[in-house]
Structure formats: C-alpha cells, structure tokens
C-alpha cells in the first residue's frame, strides 16, 4: 500500500540521518534509489520488508536491462544494503538477502585534467576590482594549491586556516583530518581577500567561514552549487570548449604534482585518499613524462 511505502521511506531516511550520520545529500540519494525498489516490489505485490534475494536480483536485472551503467547498479546495491540494515536494526527481519549478490565490476573512468595553461587562465580571469572577483581569485588559488574537494573549500573556517605557517587543516570524508601546505601565492591572495574585501559581507567579522556568499544572509558561506556556477561562468569567459567542474581542479592538482616528480604516497596524504589505489588513477596522465624519462635513461632508447 502507498501509505505503508511512504512510512517506510520516511523511517529509512531517519535511520540514515540519525543512526548512520549521513549527510542530507547522501541520505536523499539513498532514499531515491530505495523508493524505486519499493515501487518495484509494490507493483508486483511482493513484501516491502520480507522480499527475497530473487526479488532483488530481478530488480537489478530490470534496471540493467534499461541501460543503467554498472556504477549506477553499484549505487543501487549500496542503497539496498542500507535498507536491509535498517530493516534488521528495526527487528523487521534477521537475514540478509544482499549477502550472496555480487556487485558488478564497474569500469574506472579516468579523470579529465586541465592543462597548466588552462588553470592559469582561470587564475587570471577574476575581476579584482569587485568583491566576487577577489573572493573567486582567492578560492581558485587555494583550490589549485591544495587539491581540495569543493565542499572542503566552501566550508573552510578561520580556525583551520594557518597563513602564518602556510598550511590548512581539512576535515574531509569520515571526519578525517589532514594537514595541507599552502603556497605563497595562495597565502597572498587569501590575505588580500580577507583584508580588503571580505568585510563587505561580514562587517562585524562574526562569521566563522572564510569565503562568503553575496546572498542576503550575512556571513553565510558560498555554496558548492554557487561555486560550480562561478567555474562555468569563468570557463565561458576564457573560451574553454568543455566546461570543467570544481572537482577538475583537484584532478589538475594531483596530475600536475605527479608531472613535477611528486611521489604517490605524499599525493595520497594530500588528497586524503584512504587507499593508494584511488590515487594511482592519476598516474596515467603522467605517462608522457614517464616515456620522456625512459627515453633519456635507457641505453637502447
């Protein structure tokens, strides 16, 4: 019944937010996927709580037959596993129908990387005579200097900013902390933004956030979506055919460091990757440099 389904969906969302401590965005994504599964069960008159392993397999096969990519199927499985965990925690079932279902091996997509020249065009694009331009300049310099995730950049607080000693402390995924050095260029532009323009949006200097929105809420941080629009705007301004995303700067940071002889272990720490295998995806873009070193070093090259 629709009423039962809606009640389960609401209880599942509460479980994700309160018991699992998920972010609002992640919880909503899981809820959307589980909603589709519950609709599948409901339309076929299967139990919404005591469904079988075969029910799950039929659902995943149906989704796959619709041309869904393997990484999307993996996401569905993660959401369904969370839903089963919710049912078990609520004593609605004791078994786990997800246990014997293998996850598809998804193809690993290589990141798109901007050239150093393209990054420099972005760094030079903001209009420094305006608040927005000065803020964006400081944000781009810091983003490229430290390889931050966009959420880490937008939520940066003064307590984590140590300009005197040229480093920042980032609380990333899983609330894990990492220390990242800042180069002199980024330090210079952050100081200029804070000293010359930031007071326009926080005259009382009470906001804990470094980079502030131009919206009416005083002292509110710039949102991830707003920064994404800023990146798209500058991409059009400098004439890039393909508009990058804020995450493209993180890829550029990693790739350019490898191109200039950084080692993978250090890069892993800077990016905050839990596994070195995640960092190794960036090595493909350094292949040209590896060939160059090989050609110079090998006696038969």
Backbone as CSV, one residue per row, in Angstrom:
resi,resn,N_x,N_y,N_z,CA_x,CA_y,CA_z,C_x,C_y,C_z
1,UNK,0.828,-1.202,0.000,0.000,0.000,0.000,0.869,1.261,0.000
2,UNK,0.365,2.317,-0.617,1.120,3.553,-0.714,1.465,4.098,0.660
3,UNK,0.507,4.038,1.580,0.742,4.584,2.924,1.874,3.850,3.627
4,UNK,1.893,2.537,3.510,2.953,1.742,4.127,4.297,2.070,3.504
5,UNK,4.285,2.229,2.190,5.533,2.526,1.483,6.086,3.880,1.905
6,UNK,5.255,4.879,1.967,5.702,6.220,2.367,6.217,6.224,3.799
7,UNK,5.576,5.451,4.653,6.012,5.383,6.045,7.387,4.729,6.146
8,UNK,7.595,3.666,5.383,8.900,3.006,5.370,9.987,3.938,4.845
9,UNK,9.661,4.676,3.791,10.639,5.603,3.211,11.041,6.669,4.225
10,UNK,10.072,7.197,4.966,10.361,8.224,5.968,11.204,7.650,7.111
11,UNK,10.884,6.440,7.549,11.629,5.800,8.635,13.058,5.472,8.191
12,UNK,13.191,5.056,6.938,14.518,4.752,6.399,15.387,6.012,6.355
13,UNK,14.804,7.124,5.939,15.559,8.387,5.905,16.003,8.791,7.302
14,UNK,15.124,8.646,8.289,15.505,8.948,9.673,16.666,8.058,10.127
15,UNK,16.629,6.791,9.727,17.698,5.843,10.067,19.034,6.304,9.494
16,UNK,19.026,6.736,8.240,20.264,7.184,7.595,20.823,8.432,8.259
17,UNK,19.939,9.377,8.570,20.380,10.652,9.132,20.783,10.525,10.597
18,UNK,19.982,9.802,11.367,20.180,9.768,12.817,21.070,8.621,13.277
19,UNK,20.894,7.451,12.662,21.674,6.293,13.093,23.010,6.190,12.357
20,UNK,22.987,6.459,11.056,24.190,6.330,10.251,24.968,7.631,10.119
21,UNK,24.340,8.745,10.497,25.025,10.030,10.440,25.351,10.491,9.034
22,UNK,24.539,10.102,8.058,24.777,10.517,6.676,24.463,11.992,6.488
23,UNK,25.078,12.571,5.485,24.725,13.937,5.110,23.341,13.926,4.472
24,UNK,22.717,15.093,4.415,21.380,15.207,3.823,21.394,14.769,2.365
25,UNK,22.440,15.162,1.618,22.511,14.823,0.200,22.641,13.317,-0.012
26,UNK,23.518,12.671,0.774,23.712,11.226,0.636,22.447,10.474,1.014
27,UNK,21.811,10.914,2.100,20.578,10.252,2.544,19.491,10.363,1.482
28,UNK,19.359,11.528,0.872,18.339,11.715,-0.158,18.610,10.843,-1.374
29,UNK,19.883,10.688,-1.726,20.253,9.838,-2.851,19.878,8.380,-2.579
30,UNK,20.198,7.891,-1.373,19.837,6.531,-0.994,18.325,6.349,-0.983
31,UNK,17.619,7.335,-0.448,16.152,7.242,-0.365,15.514,7.191,-1.748
32,UNK,16.059,7.945,-2.682,15.541,7.925,-4.049,15.693,6.544,-4.669
33,UNK,16.861,5.920,-4.463,17.101,4.588,-5.012,16.200,3.543,-4.354
34,UNK,16.043,3.630,-3.055,15.205,2.662,-2.347,13.730,2.851,-2.708
35,UNK,13.328,4.082,-2.948,11.946,4.347,-3.353,11.614,3.596,-4.638
36,UNK,12.536,3.589,-5.599,12.323,2.868,-6.852,12.182,1.369,-6.600
37,UNK,12.988,0.864,-5.681,12.926,-0.560,-5.350,11.596,-0.908,-4.688
38,UNK,11.142,-0.076,-3.767,9.869,-0.332,-3.082,8.692,-0.254,-4.055
39,UNK,8.782,0.648,-5.022,7.732,0.725,-6.041,7.713,-0.556,-6.879
40,UNK,8.916,-1.064,-7.182,9.032,-2.328,-7.922,8.367,-3.461,-7.146
41,UNK,8.638,-3.549,-5.849,8.048,-4.592,-5.010,6.539,-4.435,-4.917
42,UNK,6.098,-3.206,-4.718,4.675,-2.928,-4.521,3.858,-3.288,-5.757
43,UNK,4.385,-2.928,-6.916,3.656,-3.179,-8.160,3.525,-4.674,-8.444
44,UNK,4.440,-5.476,-7.901,4.404,-6.926,-8.118,3.848,-7.670,-6.906
45,UNK,3.341,-6.894,-5.960,2.698,-7.448,-4.768,3.647,-8.308,-3.927
46,UNK,4.938,-7.888,-3.901,5.909,-8.524,-3.016,5.955,-7.753,-1.699
47,UNK,6.407,-8.411,-0.671,6.532,-7.751,0.629,7.580,-6.641,0.584
48,UNK,7.273,-5.514,1.204,8.211,-4.388,1.245,9.320,-4.612,2.270
49,UNK,9.130,-5.584,3.142,10.136,-5.841,4.187,10.715,-7.251,4.118
50,UNK,9.923,-8.228,3.669,10.393,-9.621,3.631,10.624,-10.101,2.197
51,UNK,11.113,-9.234,1.365,11.427,-9.597,-0.017,12.590,-10.590,-0.027
52,UNK,12.728,-11.302,-1.125,13.742,-12.355,-1.223,14.956,-11.898,-2.017
53,UNK,15.958,-12.740,-1.994,17.161,-12.498,-2.799,16.802,-12.458,-4.282
54,UNK,15.885,-13.351,-4.706,15.463,-13.366,-6.106,14.747,-12.078,-6.488
55,UNK,13.991,-11.503,-5.553,13.330,-10.216,-5.823,14.365,-9.131,-6.110
56,UNK,15.431,-9.140,-5.316,16.496,-8.149,-5.507,17.169,-8.358,-6.858
57,UNK,17.473,-9.613,-7.178,18.129,-9.913,-8.458,17.250,-9.490,-9.637
58,UNK,15.957,-9.774,-9.541,15.039,-9.383,-10.619,15.026,-7.868,-10.800
59,UNK,15.039,-7.150,-9.684,15.026,-5.695,-9.753,16.302,-5.176,-10.424
60,UNK,17.455,-5.689,-9.991,18.725,-5.226,-10.555,18.837,-5.587,-12.031
61,UNK,18.329,-6.759,-12.405,18.348,-7.144,-13.817,17.454,-6.220,-14.646
62,UNK,16.309,-5.858,-14.076,15.416,-4.938,-14.783,16.083,-3.584,-14.984
63,UNK,16.737,-3.093,-13.959,17.434,-1.805,-14.074,18.568,-1.888,-15.091
64,UNK,19.308,-2.999,-15.067,20.420,-3.163,-16.009,19.922,-3.241,-17.444
65,UNK,18.768,-3.883,-17.639,18.212,-4.017,-18.986,17.765,-2.686,-19.561
66,UNK,17.599,-1.698,-18.686,17.202,-0.355,-19.129,18.402,0.501,-19.528
67,UNK,19.584,-0.139,-19.554,20.792,0.571,-19.973,21.498,1.316,-18.865
68,UNK,21.196,0.961,-17.610,21.846,1.617,-16.479,23.306,1.188,-16.404
69,UNK,24.212,2.128,-16.210,25.639,1.824,-16.143,25.959,1.007,-14.898
70,UNK,27.070,0.275,-14.959,27.435,-0.605,-13.852,27.670,0.161,-12.559
71,UNK,28.214,1.383,-12.662,28.457,2.144,-11.436,27.139,2.572,-10.786
72,UNK,26.086,2.748,-11.611,24.773,3.066,-11.046,24.182,1.850,-10.341
73,UNK,24.403,0.655,-10.929,23.931,-0.568,-10.281,24.638,-0.750,-8.934
74,UNK,25.924,-0.424,-8.888,26.655,-0.494,-7.629,26.034,0.440,-6.596
75,UNK,25.616,1.620,-7.039,24.990,2.571,-6.126,23.651,2.040,-5.619
76,UNK,22.877,1.428,-6.522,21.609,0.832,-6.097,21.845,-0.225,-5.029
77,UNK,22.879,-1.039,-5.221,23.160,-2.099,-4.266,23.560,-1.535,-2.905
78,UNK,24.297,-0.448,-2.912,24.667,0.191,-1.647,23.425,0.698,-0.929
79,UNK,22.509,1.287,-1.681,21.274,1.789,-1.082,20.419,0.643,-0.542
80,UNK,20.324,-0.449,-1.316,19.530,-1.593,-0.860,20.154,-2.256,0.362
81,UNK,21.478,-2.305,0.404,22.159,-2.859,1.582,21.864,-2.016,2.816
82,UNK,21.808,-0.702,2.637,21.471,0.179,3.758,20.028,-0.031,4.188
83,UNK,19.150,-0.277,3.211,17.741,-0.516,3.536,17.591,-1.817,4.329
84,UNK,18.321,-2.849,3.932,18.287,-4.113,4.675,18.837,-3.906,6.089
85,UNK,19.901,-3.105,6.208,20.457,-2.812,7.532,19.419,-2.114,8.411
86,UNK,18.644,-1.221,7.791,17.559,-0.548,8.523,16.517,-1.554,9.004
87,UNK,16.123,-2.480,8.126,15.118,-3.485,8.499,15.625,-4.390,9.618
88,UNK,16.894,-4.742,9.566,17.472,-5.602,10.601,17.586,-4.841,11.928
89,UNK,17.976,-3.575,11.847,18.098,-2.777,13.071,16.745,-2.547,13.715
90,UNK,15.696,-2.552,12.894,14.335,-2.327,13.391,13.618,-3.643,13.714
91,UNK,14.397,-4.730,13.691,13.861,-6.072,14.001,12.730,-6.495,13.079
92,UNK,12.776,-6.037,11.828,11.748,-6.444,10.858,12.168,-7.704,10.106
93,UNK,13.476,-7.992,10.131,13.976,-9.247,9.566,15.347,-9.543,10.160
94,UNK,15.759,-10.803,10.094,17.037,-11.196,10.687,18.050,-11.645,9.643
95,UNK,17.587,-11.987,8.445,18.510,-12.448,7.400,18.974,-11.261,6.555
96,UNK,19.836,-11.557,5.583,20.345,-10.509,4.705,20.284,-10.989,3.256
97,UNK,19.262,-10.596,2.505,19.125,-11.057,1.114,20.178,-10.488,0.169
98,UNK,20.961,-9.538,0.640,22.009,-8.948,-0.199,23.319,-9.722,-0.121
99,UNK,23.418,-10.658,0.821,24.688,-11.302,1.141,25.313,-12.012,-0.061
100,UNK,24.500,-12.724,-0.822,25.041,-13.571,-1.895,25.040,-12.894,-3.262
101,UNK,24.679,-11.620,-3.319,24.599,-10.925,-4.605,25.919,-10.205,-4.872
102,UNK,26.566,-10.585,-5.963,27.853,-9.984,-6.310,27.646,-8.601,-6.908
103,UNK,28.517,-7.710,-6.539,28.479,-6.367,-7.117,29.146,-6.381,-8.488
104,UNK,28.584,-5.669,-9.465,29.225,-5.605,-10.786,30.525,-4.836,-10.714
105,UNK,31.463,-5.262,-11.518,32.743,-4.560,-11.582,32.616,-3.423,-12.582
106,UNK,32.600,-2.235,-12.071,32.421,-1.080,-12.944,33.720,-0.629,-13.578
107,UNK,33.619,-0.106,-14.769,34.804,0.435,-15.421,35.236,1.701,-14.709
108,UNK,36.518,1.849,-14.549,37.033,3.022,-13.856,37.286,4.122,-14.865
109,UNK,36.591,5.208,-14.703,36.733,6.319,-15.639,37.910,7.200,-15.225
110,UNK,38.732,7.507,-16.214,39.890,8.343,-15.930,39.438,9.795,-15.812
111,UNK,40.019,10.533,-14.864,39.595,11.923,-14.667,40.026,12.817,-15.817
112,UNK,39.194,13.801,-16.109,39.553,14.806,-17.100,40.463,15.829,-16.432
113,UNK,41.550,16.156,-17.097,42.551,17.024,-16.472,42.781,18.259,-17.322
114,UNK,42.739,19.417,-16.686,43.082,20.666,-17.355,44.597,20.809,-17.444
115,UNK,45.041,21.440,-18.490,46.463,21.731,-18.623,46.850,22.840,-17.650
116,UNK,48.134,22.985,-17.427,48.620,24.066,-16.559,48.258,25.422,-17.160
117,UNK,48.259,25.492,-18.479,47.902,26.751,-19.141,46.441,27.108,-18.880
118,UNK,45.560,26.111,-18.947,44.133,26.366,-18.711,43.891,26.798,-17.271
119,UNK,44.583,26.177,-16.332,44.453,26.571,-14.924,44.889,28.016,-14.746
120,UNK,45.987,28.392,-15.391,46.475,29.767,-15.272,45.476,30.771,-15.845
121,UNK,44.761,30.384,-16.891,43.722,31.261,-17.435,42.624,31.498,-16.409
122,UNK,42.246,30.456,-15.683,41.256,30.597,-14.616,41.774,31.523,-13.524
123,UNK,43.010,31.349,-13.134,43.577,32.137,-12.042,43.645,33.618,-12.396
124,UNK,43.750,33.913,-13.692,43.860,35.311,-14.124,42.507,35.921,-14.502
125,UNK,41.449,35.122,-14.524,40.157,35.587,-15.039,39.372,36.519,-14.110
126,UNK,39.377,36.322,-12.784,38.504,37.147,-11.919,38.814,38.634,-11.984
127,UNK,37.772,39.445,-11.868,37.889,40.908,-11.837,38.201,41.337,-10.397
128,UNK,39.427,41.741,-10.148,39.873,42.034,-8.791,39.317,43.339,-8.237
129,UNK,38.579,44.091,-9.054,38.007,45.342,-8.573,36.672,45.108,-7.860
130,UNK,36.187,43.864,-7.848,34.913,43.552,-7.210,35.117,42.567,-6.066
131,UNK,34.118,42.529,-5.169,34.170,41.552,-4.073,34.200,40.130,-4.613
132,UNK,33.285,39.834,-5.551,33.185,38.481,-6.093,34.489,38.067,-6.774
133,UNK,35.075,38.990,-7.537,36.313,38.674,-8.233,37.456,38.376,-7.285
134,UNK,37.592,39.198,-6.233,38.665,38.965,-5.261,38.444,37.655,-4.514
135,UNK,37.202,37.390,-4.134,36.901,36.124,-3.453,37.204,34.932,-4.351
136,UNK,36.744,35.002,-5.602,36.957,33.888,-6.524,38.439,33.663,-6.785
137,UNK,39.198,34.744,-6.908,40.638,34.625,-7.117,41.274,33.861,-5.957
138,UNK,40.939,34.232,-4.742,41.488,33.547,-3.566,41.061,32.083,-3.531
139,UNK,39.809,31.820,-3.901,39.311,30.447,-3.880,39.999,29.591,-4.937
140,UNK,40.169,30.120,-6.133,40.855,29.361,-7.182,42.305,29.079,-6.806
141,UNK,42.976,30.081,-6.250,44.372,29.887,-5.853,44.485,28.789,-4.790
142,UNK,43.575,28.809,-3.815,43.614,27.808,-2.755,43.206,26.436,-3.272
143,UNK,42.198,26.404,-4.130,41.723,25.142,-4.684,42.839,24.432,-5.446
144,UNK,43.550,25.179,-6.268,44.619,24.586,-7.070,45.863,24.312,-6.225
145,UNK,46.105,25.123,-5.224,47.282,24.938,-4.381,47.176,23.703,-3.502
146,UNK,45.953,23.335,-3.115,45.774,22.278,-2.117,44.976,21.069,-2.611
147,UNK,44.399,21.142,-3.794,43.655,19.999,-4.303,42.433,19.664,-3.475
148,UNK,41.731,20.672,-2.994,40.598,20.443,-2.098,39.371,19.947,-2.849
149,UNK,38.525,19.210,-2.145,37.177,18.955,-2.637,36.406,20.267,-2.510
150,UNK,35.418,20.469,-3.365,34.712,21.750,-3.364,33.999,21.987,-2.035
151,UNK,33.483,20.935,-1.414,32.819,21.103,-0.115,33.823,21.540,0.948
152,UNK,35.059,21.032,0.857,36.106,21.426,1.806,36.476,22.886,1.613
153,UNK,36.497,23.332,0.376,36.819,24.727,0.075,35.727,25.659,0.586
154,UNK,34.483,25.352,0.264,33.378,26.246,0.627,33.139,26.298,2.134
155,UNK,33.436,25.208,2.830,33.187,25.156,4.278,34.424,25.476,5.112
156,UNK,35.467,25.986,4.476,36.689,26.315,5.206,36.418,27.398,6.256
157,UNK,36.925,27.156,7.469,36.733,28.098,8.566,38.078,28.700,8.977
158,UNK,38.015,29.846,9.618,39.243,30.524,10.022,40.067,29.699,11.006
159,UNK,39.408,28.884,11.819,40.136,28.077,12.796,41.021,27.032,12.127
160,UNK,40.735,26.729,10.848,41.527,25.736,10.122,42.544,26.366,9.183
161,UNK,42.581,27.688,9.178,43.448,28.422,8.263,44.652,28.964,9.032
162,UNK,45.851,28.528,8.664,47.075,28.920,9.375,48.037,29.563,8.371
163,UNK,47.737,30.825,8.038,48.504,31.504,6.995,49.926,31.813,7.425
164,UNK,50.117,32.082,8.701,51.453,32.416,9.188,52.419,31.260,8.949
165,UNK,51.920,30.048,9.140,52.764,28.859,8.969,52.495,28.147,7.646
166,UNK,51.671,28.740,6.806,51.427,28.257,5.444,50.873,26.830,5.394
167,UNK,49.796,26.593,6.129,49.108,25.313,5.992,47.653,25.472,6.413
168,UNK,46.835,24.510,5.998,45.447,24.449,6.430,45.164,23.052,6.977
169,UNK,44.147,22.956,7.806,43.692,21.664,8.309,42.310,21.405,7.708
170,UNK,42.181,20.273,7.057,40.931,19.928,6.381,40.299,18.732,7.061
171,UNK,39.013,18.857,7.314,38.231,17.733,7.829,37.430,17.180,6.661
172,UNK,37.921,16.070,6.131,37.334,15.520,4.914,36.323,14.437,5.185
173,UNK,36.239,13.477,4.260,35.279,12.396,4.363,35.518,11.592,5.634
174,UNK,34.440,11.224,6.310,34.562,10.455,7.543,35.138,11.264,8.680
175,UNK,35.115,12.601,8.541,35.640,13.498,9.562,37.130,13.274,9.822
176,UNK,37.840,12.744,8.814,39.281,12.552,8.947,39.996,13.876,8.675
177,UNK,40.995,14.167,9.476,41.725,15.415,9.337,43.028,15.191,8.557
178,UNK,43.370,16.183,7.758,44.673,16.138,7.100,45.242,17.557,7.037
179,UNK,46.544,17.659,7.094,47.239,18.940,7.031,47.795,19.103,5.622
180,UNK,47.524,20.264,5.016,47.975,20.516,3.648,48.755,21.831,3.602
181,UNK,49.962,21.813,3.044,50.718,23.071,2.884,50.025,23.998,1.890
182,UNK,50.204,25.305,2.071,49.706,26.301,1.120,50.910,27.026,0.529
183,UNK,50.890,27.261,-0.766,51.999,28.007,-1.359,51.849,29.511,-1.105
184,UNK,52.920,30.243,-1.349,52.946,31.686,-1.053,51.901,32.457,-1.850
185,UNK,51.658,32.010,-3.096,50.695,32.713,-3.950,49.296,32.650,-3.350
186,UNK,48.902,31.465,-2.899,47.572,31.307,-2.304,47.470,32.100,-1.009
187,UNK,48.518,32.071,-0.192,48.519,32.828,1.065,48.336,34.316,0.779
188,UNK,49.037,34.813,-0.231,48.957,36.228,-0.583,47.530,36.626,-0.955
189,UNK,46.866,35.826,-1.792,45.538,36.200,-2.270,44.463,36.008,-1.215
190,UNK,44.620,35.037,-0.358,43.676,34.884,0.749,43.770,36.086,1.680
191,UNK,44.986,36.521,1.984,45.173,37.688,2.851,44.576,38.933,2.219
192,UNK,44.791,39.101,0.919,44.227,40.275,0.251,42.707,40.261,0.305
193,UNK,42.113,39.117,0.043,40.652,38.993,0.097,40.139,39.315,1.494
194,UNK,40.758,38.733,2.513,40.293,38.931,3.893,40.468,40.378,4.330
195,UNK,41.594,40.971,3.987,41.909,42.322,4.460,41.199,43.410,3.660
196,UNK,40.983,43.175,2.360,40.487,44.239,1.500,38.995,44.150,1.167
197,UNK,38.400,42.928,1.122,37.047,42.834,0.610,36.067,42.050,1.484
198,UNK,36.543,41.149,2.287,35.627,40.260,2.991,34.662,41.003,3.920
199,UNK,35.121,42.125,4.492,34.286,42.887,5.434,32.996,43.378,4.782
200,UNK,32.981,43.448,3.446,31.780,43.905,2.745,30.598,42.970,2.990
201,UNK,30.884,41.702,3.265,29.829,40.720,3.505,29.751,40.275,4.961
202,UNK,30.648,40.760,5.792,30.626,40.420,7.223,31.316,41.541,7.991
203,UNK,30.639,42.682,8.070,31.238,43.882,8.648,31.590,43.707,10.120
204,UNK,30.862,42.829,10.814,31.136,42.613,12.240,32.168,41.512,12.462
205,UNK,32.577,40.850,11.380,33.599,39.805,11.446,33.202,38.665,12.391
206,UNK,31.930,38.297,12.354,31.444,37.250,13.258,31.350,35.877,12.591
207,UNK,31.306,35.851,11.272,31.170,34.570,10.589,32.455,33.761,10.699
208,UNK,32.310,32.476,10.922,33.472,31.588,11.050,33.989,31.129,9.690
209,UNK,33.203,31.371,8.625,33.586,30.902,7.307,34.463,31.925,6.591
210,UNK,35.415,31.417,5.802,36.344,32.300,5.103,35.710,32.904,3.861
211,UNK,35.111,32.072,3.028,34.603,32.535,1.735,33.083,32.690,1.799
212,UNK,32.631,33.939,1.679,31.231,34.260,1.943,30.427,34.484,0.669
213,UNK,29.165,34.120,0.758,28.220,34.321,-0.336,27.835,35.790,-0.438
214,UNK,27.312,36.163,-1.597,26.801,37.531,-1.780,25.308,37.600,-1.488
215,UNK,24.726,36.489,-1.052,23.291,36.463,-0.758,22.975,37.311,0.469
216,UNK,21.684,37.448,0.743,21.247,38.358,1.804,21.632,37.884,3.202
217,UNK,21.766,36.560,3.390,22.147,36.048,4.706,23.570,36.469,5.036
218,UNK,23.730,37.273,6.066,25.042,37.815,6.421,25.942,36.704,6.948
219,UNK,27.151,36.618,6.388,28.131,35.666,6.885,27.933,34.240,6.439
220,UNK,27.014,33.987,5.479,26.786,32.625,5.003,27.887,32.216,4.027
221,UNK,28.348,30.976,4.098,29.405,30.546,3.179,28.875,30.375,1.765
222,UNK,29.745,30.524,0.788,29.375,30.252,-0.594,29.061,28.763,-0.712
223,UNK,27.984,28.423,-1.387,27.591,27.022,-1.514,28.355,26.342,-2.647
224,UNK,28.339,25.005,-2.623,29.006,24.241,-3.674,28.385,24.527,-5.039
225,UNK,27.056,24.617,-5.081,26.374,24.869,-6.348,26.728,26.254,-6.881
226,UNK,26.770,27.237,-5.986,27.116,28.598,-6.414,28.532,28.650,-6.975
227,UNK,29.470,27.941,-6.337,30.849,27.938,-6.836,30.927,27.219,-8.177
228,UNK,30.123,26.167,-8.334,30.085,25.456,-9.610,29.651,26.402,-10.732
229,UNK,28.656,27.252,-10.448,28.237,28.235,-11.443,29.334,29.247,-11.733
230,UNK,30.127,29.596,-10.716,31.233,30.521,-10.938,32.268,29.899,-11.890
231,UNK,32.554,28.626,-11.692,33.505,27.929,-12.563,32.993,27.920,-14.002
232,UNK,31.710,27.619,-14.196,31.130,27.598,-15.536,31.194,28.982,-16.179
233,UNK,30.948,30.005,-15.372,30.980,31.372,-15.891,32.377,31.742,-16.383
234,UNK,33.388,31.422,-15.596,34.765,31.733,-15.999,35.196,30.896,-17.201
235,UNK,34.730,29.634,-17.270,35.076,28.790,-18.410,34.585,29.414,-19.711
236,UNK,33.361,29.958,-19.669,32.841,30.635,-20.859,33.633,31.912,-21.137
237,UNK,34.005,32.602,-20.076,34.734,33.869,-20.222,36.078,33.677,-20.909
238,UNK,36.770,32.602,-20.565,38.112,32.392,-21.133,38.072,31.522,-22.390
239,UNK,36.856,31.109,-22.795,36.701,30.432,-24.070,36.995,28.950,-24.086
240,UNK,36.833,28.268,-22.959,37.042,26.825,-22.953,35.869,26.135,-23.633
241,UNK,36.148,25.179,-24.508,35.086,24.465,-25.213,34.314,23.556,-24.264
242,UNK,35.027,22.854,-23.393,34.394,21.968,-22.423,34.487,22.601,-21.040
243,UNK,33.336,22.816,-20.424,33.324,23.474,-19.119,33.733,22.499,-18.027
244,UNK,34.774,22.822,-17.287,35.186,21.948,-16.186,34.276,22.133,-14.979
245,UNK,34.441,21.259,-14.011,33.738,21.396,-12.739,34.760,21.782,-11.678
246,UNK,34.318,22.188,-10.495,35.286,22.478,-9.432,36.206,21.291,-9.138
247,UNK,35.677,20.053,-9.291,36.490,18.871,-8.995,37.623,18.708,-10.005
248,UNK,37.484,19.331,-11.179,38.532,19.255,-12.186,39.822,19.874,-11.670
249,UNK,39.709,20.875,-10.803,40.908,21.491,-10.238,41.637,20.521,-9.304
250,UNK,40.887,19.670,-8.627,41.507,18.650,-7.773,42.284,17.647,-8.635
251,UNK,41.689,17.270,-9.777,42.392,16.390,-10.702,43.655,17.068,-11.240
252,UNK,43.536,18.349,-11.561,44.689,19.086,-12.083,45.801,19.155,-11.039
253,UNK,45.439,19.439,-9.809,46.406,19.480,-8.702,47.184,18.173,-8.633
254,UNK,46.476,17.050,-8.632,47.120,15.743,-8.497,48.004,15.429,-9.698
255,UNK,47.480,15.667,-10.886,48.217,15.332,-12.099,49.460,16.196,-12.260
256,UNK,49.320,17.481,-12.012,50.451,18.381,-12.192,51.552,18.111,-11.165
257,UNK,51.176,17.704,-9.953,52.192,17.324,-8.974,52.962,16.098,-9.440
258,UNK,52.252,15.111,-9.982,52.928,13.913,-10.492,53.842,14.265,-11.661
259,UNK,53.383,15.174,-12.509,54.207,15.595,-13.641,55.488,16.283,-13.198
260,UNK,55.467,16.841,-11.985,56.652,17.528,-11.451,57.300,16.720,-10.333
261,UNK,57.215,15.385,-10.471,58.001,14.436,-9.655,57.499,14.191,-8.242
262,UNK,56.269,14.530,-7.919,55.739,14.167,-6.597,55.580,12.645,-6.530
263,UNK,55.695,12.074,-5.328,55.514,10.638,-5.178,54.072,10.329,-4.780
264,UNK,53.637,9.118,-5.089,52.243,8.740,-4.883,51.825,8.757,-3.419
265,UNK,52.705,8.320,-2.532,52.359,8.272,-1.112,52.076,9.670,-0.571
266,UNK,52.917,10.627,-0.928,52.693,12.004,-0.478,51.408,12.559,-1.073
267,UNK,51.169,12.247,-2.350,49.954,12.721,-3.003,48.715,12.122,-2.346
268,UNK,48.803,10.861,-1.961,47.689,10.212,-1.267,47.332,10.962,0.011
269,UNK,48.338,11.372,0.772,48.102,12.107,2.009,47.477,13.471,1.726
270,UNK,47.970,14.144,0.708,47.460,15.474,0.379,46.005,15.423,-0.072
271,UNK,45.657,14.392,-0.827,44.287,14.266,-1.342,43.329,13.690,-0.308
272,UNK,43.870,13.035,0.706,43.016,12.434,1.717,42.387,11.138,1.269
273,UNK,43.072,10.408,0.380,42.571,9.120,-0.083,42.862,8.042,0.957
274,UNK,41.866,7.201,1.231,42.076,6.107,2.177,42.944,5.013,1.567
275,UNK,42.853,4.839,0.252,43.592,3.777,-0.418,44.517,4.359,-1.479
276,UNK,45.704,3.794,-1.589,46.653,4.253,-2.600,46.135,3.957,-4.008
277,UNK,45.338,2.903,-4.146,44.811,2.549,-5.464,43.944,3.670,-6.040
278,UNK,43.287,4.428,-5.171,42.488,5.570,-5.633,43.386,6.642,-6.222
279,UNK,44.542,6.847,-5.600,45.492,7.868,-6.067,46.155,7.445,-7.369
280,UNK,46.353,6.146,-7.548,47.097,5.662,-8.712,46.399,5.954,-10.028
281,UNK,45.116,6.275,-9.981,44.403,6.581,-11.223,45.009,7.792,-11.928
282,UNK,45.699,8.637,-11.174,46.285,9.840,-11.766,47.585,9.565,-12.514
283,UNK,48.148,8.375,-12.340,49.445,8.114,-12.961,49.358,8.048,-14.482
284,UNK,48.162,7.765,-15.016,48.051,7.638,-16.469,48.386,8.936,-17.178
285,UNK,48.101,10.046,-16.542,48.318,11.326,-17.204,49.781,11.741,-17.156
286,UNK,50.550,11.028,-16.346,51.989,11.298,-16.301,52.747,10.367,-17.232
287,UNK,52.018,9.618,-18.069,52.652,8.626,-18.926,53.625,9.264,-19.906
288,UNK,53.263,10.412,-20.448,54.146,11.070,-21.401,55.483,11.425,-20.758
289,UNK,55.403,11.897,-19.506,56.641,12.234,-18.805,57.460,10.982,-18.508
290,UNK,56.796,9.878,-18.197,57.496,8.629,-17.940,58.240,8.163,-19.196
291,UNK,57.604,8.311,-20.359,58.267,7.956,-21.609,59.486,8.847,-21.849
292,UNK,59.348,10.111,-21.491,60.461,11.051,-21.661,61.655,10.645,-20.811
293,UNK,61.381,10.283,-19.540,62.451,9.842,-18.644,63.074,8.548,-19.168
294,UNK,62.214,7.630,-19.654,62.695,6.351,-20.185,63.623,6.576,-21.379
295,UNK,63.177,7.440,-22.285,63.973,7.696,-23.479,65.339,8.283,-23.148
296,UNK,65.393,9.096,-22.106,66.662,9.704,-21.728,67.572,8.728,-20.989
297,UNK,66.975,7.780,-20.256,67.764,6.935,-19.357,68.151,5.588,-19.973
298,UNK,67.287,5.021,-20.815,67.561,3.680,-21.323,68.598,3.725,-22.447
299,UNK,69.643,2.894,-22.356,70.724,2.952,-23.363,70.276,2.575,-24.779
300,UNK,69.216,1.785,-24.931,68.755,1.383,-26.253,67.550,2.177,-26.731
301,UNK,67.198,3.211,-25.987,66.015,4.007,-26.358,66.343,4.896,-27.558
